[in-house]
Amino acid sequence: MYQPSGVTTSPELPIPDRMKAWVLGDPDQLELREKPVPVPARAEVLVRIDAVAICATDLEIIHSGSPASIQGGLPFNKNFTPGHEYMGTVAALGPDVDEFQIGERISVEIHAGCGQCKRCRQGMYTSCLNYGKPDKGHRANGFTTDGGFAEYAVNHINTLARVPDTMSDAEATLVVTAGTSMYGLTELGGLVAGESVVVIGPGPIGLLAVAVAKALGASPVILTGTRDKRLAIGRELGADRVININGEDAVAVVKQLTGGIGADYVVECAGNEATINQAIHMTNRGGKICLAAFPHDPVVMDLAHLVKNNIYAYGIRGEGRSATRRAMALMAEKRFDATKIHTHTFPLADLPTALRYARERVEDAIKVVVTNRKADAITRTAAE
C-alpha cells in the first residue's frame, strides 16, 4: 500500500499504490489508464478527487493544448491528465504540513505560482512568470501539470479551500467558476455595491458573475445573451434585467437603464468581436471592462472610443488573488445557489460521454460534473 517516506497517511483513509486516470494522447484522444498515485512534497497534500466539473477550457486543452502553453510555444500536453475544477478529500500530507488534516473536504484553485517571480510576489500567481515550469515551483493542475480527471492529485496548500458540510460535492466543484467571476470583479475594483454591472454572455462564468455581483450589492445587474433558458437562470441568480440581443439593442437598453451614461462595470464573458465592442460602447466614461473570455481570433475593436472616454480594460486569467476563497465564503453563506448551473452528472469511467454533453450542449448542458463517488454517479438532465 501507499506509504512514501515523509508523507503522513491514515489507516482510516487507505490509499492504493496505483490509480485510474484519463491521460491525453494526441489531440482529442483520451485513454483511461493506471498510473502511480502521486506523492506530495513539502507544502503539498494528496487529494482524493471526489468530483470534477468540466470547463470549456478543458475541451480546448484536450483539442489543442493549454492556451497559455500555446502562446508560450510549449508542446502539446501529451501523457498528461486534464481537468481543473475539482474538489475532494485530503488523503495524505506532505512533509511538515499541518495546515490541513486528513479527511477534510476541500475544493481547489488551479494555479500555484512559483512564489519567487515578480508577479507571484505581487499576488498575481495566475500570471506567474515561470508559467509551465514545475522545476521552478509553478503548478497549473489540469493545464500544465496533472489535473482532476483521475482518482488522486497533488495540490499545494495555497490552492485549497475547506468545503462546509452543508455543501454537496457537485456544488463544491463550482467554486472555481465562481472564483473566476469574483477575480474579475476584484480586478475592476472589488467594491461594486451600488454600482451598475453588465455581464455579457450567460455561460457558467457569466451566470456566476451575475450571482457574485448581486451578492456584493451591485445595482442594477444586467445580463445579455442569446439563449432565453440561460437568461432565465440569470434572473434566478439575481439579474435585475436580462437582454436577448436577438431582439433588443443591448447598448441602447443599458444606456436607458443607466440614465443615458452607460454601466460602471462590464464583465465580458462571450469573447467575440461583436460583444467586445458592445462592452466598449455600453461602459460609461471612466468605467471598467473585464475581459474574461478567450477570443479564438484577433479582434477589431473601437479602441479610439475606449481611449477617448478613459475606459479601462482588464484581462483576467483564471481565479487569482485568492478569489476562490471569497467565492467559497459567499456560497457557504448561501448568498447564491451555484447549483442552478449544474445540469448533468456522470461517473469518472464515462468521462467521454460527459465531455460530449459539455461540448455539444446535449440537453442544454451547462455545467457537467464527473464524480468518483458511486452514490453520486447518476445522470441528471436539465429537465429534472
N, C-alpha and C positions, 0 to 999 in steps of 0.2 A: 504493500500500500504506500501511498504518497507520504513521505516524511523527509523532505530535503533538510540539509544541515542549516541550522539557524532560523528555520521557519517554525512558527508556532501553529499547531493544529489542535483539534479537539476530537476525542472519540465520539462525541455526540454528533459530529458532522464529518463522517468519514469521506475521504477523497480518493478516487481511483488514480492510478498512475497515468492512465490514458483517457482521452475524452473524444466525443464526436464533435466535429466541426465542419462547417461548409468552407471549402477552400477554392479560391479563384484560380482558374487556369488561363486560357486565352479569353479575350473579351466575350462576355455573355455566357461563359462556361463556369458553372459552379458544381463541385463534386463533394458529397458527404464522405469524409474520411475520418480515420482515427489519428489523433495527434497526442504527443505528450502533454499532460497538464502543465501549464507554465508555472514558473517559480517566482514569487515576489521577492524583490530586492529591498534594500533599505528604503523606508518611507512608502512602501507599497503593500497592497493586500491582494490576496486571491479572491475573486468574486465568483461565486456560483451564480450563473446567469439564470434568472427565473423568467424573464420576459424581455423582449426587444421589439420596438416599433420600427416599421420600415419608413424611411425618409426618401424623398425624391432624389436626394444626393446619393443614396445607396444605389439606386438604379443607374445613375450616371457613372459612379465608380465601377460598378460591375460591367458597364458597357465600354467605358473609355478611360477609366482611371480617375484618381483624385484630382479635382480641379486645380488645387494648389500645386500638386505634383506635375501636372501637365504644364502649367505656367512656369514652373521651375526647371523644366526639362528632364524630370525624373522619369525612369522607365515605368511601363505598365506594372501594376501591383500583382504580379504572379505569385502563387503559393502563399496567399495572404487571405485572412478571414475578415470580410467586411462586416458592417453592422455597427452603429454607434449610439443609437438611442435606447440604451438598455438599463435594466435595474436587476438587483439580485440580493444575495446574502453573503456577508463576509464569511469566507470559508477558511482562510488561513492568513496569518500576519507575517509580514517580512520582519527582518531583524530589528529589534528595538521599537517596533510600532506599538504604541499604547493609546493612540487617539481613538481607535475603534476596537470593538470586541467581536470575537467570532459569534456568528448567529445574528448580528444586526442586519436589518434590511436597509439597503442603500440604493440610491439612483446615482448616475454618474454624469459628469461632463465629458466631452470628447477630448479636450486638449489639456495636456500638461506641458507647459513650456519648459525650456531648458533651465530657466531660473537665473541665468547669468548674462544674457544679452541685454541690450539697451531696452528693448520693448518689454521683455519679461519684467525687468526692474521697474518699469512704469505701470505694471499690472496688465499689459496688453499681450497676454500669453497666447492668444489666438493669432497674433501677428509675430510670433517668435521668429527671430532672425536665423535660428538654427532649425527651421521647419524641415521635417523629414530626416533629421539626423539623430537617431536614437543613441548613438555613441556620445552625443553632446547632452543627452538627457531629455530631448524632445520626444513626446508621445502624442499621437493623434489616433486614438483607438478607432478602428473602422475606416481610417483614411490612409495612414502610413504604417501603423502597427496593428496587430491582430485585434479584431473587434468582437462583436457580440453574437454573431451567428454561430454560436458554439456553446458548450456546456460550462466553460470556465474562461475567465480573462483576468489579467493582472491590471490593476489600476493604482495610480499614485493617490495618496491620501488627500491631496489637494483637490482631487476631482470628485470626491464623494459627498453626498448629502443624505442624511438619515431620512428614512421613509416612516411616517407615523403609522400606527396600527390601523388607523381609520381609512388608510388609502390602499386601494387594490393594486396588484402588480401592474395591471394594464394602465391605470392612471399614472403610476409612478414612471412609466416609460415616456409619458408626455411631458415630463418636467423639462427635458432638454429643449423641446419645441417651445414651451412657454418661456424658458430661459433665453432663447434666441430673441423672442419678441421683447422680453424685458431688457436685454442688452441693447437692442435698437433704441428703445425709449431712453435708456440710460445715456447713450451717446448723444441723443438730442437734448439732453439737459437734465433728465431724470424727474424733475418736478413738473408734472403735467396736470396737476389739479387745477381745474378751471380753464385749461387750455383746450382749444379745438384740435381734434386729431382725426385725420382721414387715413384709413387703411385701404390700400388698393390691392385687390386680389384675395378671394376667400379660400385660399389653401390653408393647410394646417397652421403655418406661421402667421398668416394674416388673420385667421379666425381667433387665434390665441392672442394676437396683438390687440384685437378689439377687447378681449376679456381683460387683459392686463391693463390697458389704457383706462378702461372703465373702472377697474378695481382701484386704480391710482387717482381717480377723481376727475379724469378728463371730461369735458363737456363743451359742445356735443362730440360724440364719437360717431363717425360716418364710415360706412363700408361700401366699396364699389366692387362690381364684378359682373359676370355674365350668366351665372347659374342661380336660378331662384331658390333651389333647395339649399345651396350653400349660404346664400344671403339670409335665408330664414334662420339657419343656425347662428349666423352672426347676430341677428336680433335677439335670440335666446341668450347669447353671450354678452349682450349689453349694448349693441349698436343702437343709437338713437334714431338713425336714418340709414336706410340701405338704398343703393342706386344701382339698377341694372343698366349698364351702359349701352345695351342694345336698344333701349327705349328712351333713355334720358341722357342729356349732355352733363357729364359728371362735373366738369369745371363750372358750368353755369349754376348747377344745383348747389355746389359747395359755396360759391360766391353768394348765392341768395341766402343760404343758411348762416353765413358769417357776416351779414351786413355789408356785403359787397367787397370785403377786403381779402377774403381767402383764409385758409386754415393756418394755424400756428405751426402745426407739425403734420407731415405726411409720411407714412410708412409704406414704401413701395415694395410689394411682395409678388408682383406679376413678372417683372423682368423683361418687358419688351419695349420697343421704341415708342409705341403709342402711349403706353401707360406712364413711362418715364416723363414724357413731355406733358402729359396730363398733370403729373405731380408738380412739375415746374410751374405750370400756369395756375394751379389751384392753391399754391402756397403764398401767404402774404409777404409783404416786404419785411425783410429781416427774419423770416420764418426758416424752418429747417426741414430737410428731407432726409429720411433714412432709406438707403438703397439696400434692401435685404434679400433681393433675388439675384441670381446669376444670369444675365443675358447670354444667350448662346452665340450671338453675332454682334459685331460692332454696331453701336447705336449712334444715330444722328440726332442731336438734341439741341434745343434752343438755349445755348449757353449764354447768349447775349442777354436774354431775359433774366436768367439766373444772376448774372453779374450785375446788371443794371439795378436789380431790385435787392441786392445784398442778401440773396438767399443762400443758405449753407447746405451743402450736400455731404452726407456721411455714408461711406460704405462700411458694412459690418461683416465680420467673418465669425460665424458660429455663435457661441454663447459666453463671451468673455466677461471679465470684471466680476466674477462670482455671481453673475446674474441668475444662474440656475438656483442658487440657494435662496435668493429673494423670491423667485417664482415659486419654489417649493413652499415658502412661508405663506404666500397668498393661497396656494392650493390647499395646504394643510388647514388653513382657517376657513376653507370653503367660500372664499371670496368669489370664485367662479368654478364652474364644473367643466373641467377639461375633457371629461369622458364624452361630451357631446360630439367630439370629432372622431372618437373611436368607433369604427363600424364593423370590423371583422377580426377574428382571432383564429390562428392555425397553430398546429404543433410544429416544433422545430424540424421534424422529419419531412414536413410538407412545405418547406420554405419556397420551392419553385412555384407552387400554386399561390402562395401568399404574395410573392413578387409579381406574379401575373395580375392578381387582383389590384395591386397598387399601381402597376404600370398602365394597365388598360382601364382602370377605374371601373372594374366589374361591379355591378350592383351599386354604382355610385360610391365606391370605396373612397374614404378619406384617409383615416389612419388605420393601417393593418398592423396587428400585433402578433408576434410569434412567441409562443410560450414553451418552456421546458417542464411546466407543471402539468401532469396528466389530468388533474381535475379541471384545469382551465383550458385544456386543448379541445375547444369546441369551435365551431364555425358560426359566427353571428353575421346577420345581414343587416343592412341599414333599415330594412322594413320592420325588424323586430322591436 
